[in-house]
Amino acid sequence: MEGMTLAEVVSAVEGTFVGLDDPAEITPTGGCIDSRDVETGQLFFALPGEQADGHRFIDPALAQGASAAVVSRAWRANEGAGHPGPLIVVAAVDL
């Protein structure tokens, strides 16, 4: 992912970008799955888990400086409908 723009990441994961910024102008600095550990510029991967669903922590991750959150289409179609982003919406988010 190093050196890739958000637009290139979106293409690589066959996703859709939601947000106001131009994804070709943003270069993520890495990735993170724990919203408490997000560093500025990283992608936040909203993974579903046995204890907690990462989709619940999208807003805190973005507030901490994540460049975008990678989310599932199912979440976006339901709870995340209308979320302004920045999001990369993919078929599924899991390990």
Sequence and secondary structure as in RCSB ss.txt:
>XXXX:A:sequence
MEGMTLAEVVSAVEGTFVGLDDPAEITPTGGCIDSRDVETGQLFFALPGEQADGHRFIDPALAQGASAAVVSRAW
RANEGAGHPGPLIVVAAVDL
>XXXX:A:secstr
 TT  HHHHHHHTT EEESSS GGG     EES GGG  TT EEE  B SS BGGGGHHHHHHTT SEEEEEHHH
HHTTTTT    EEEES    
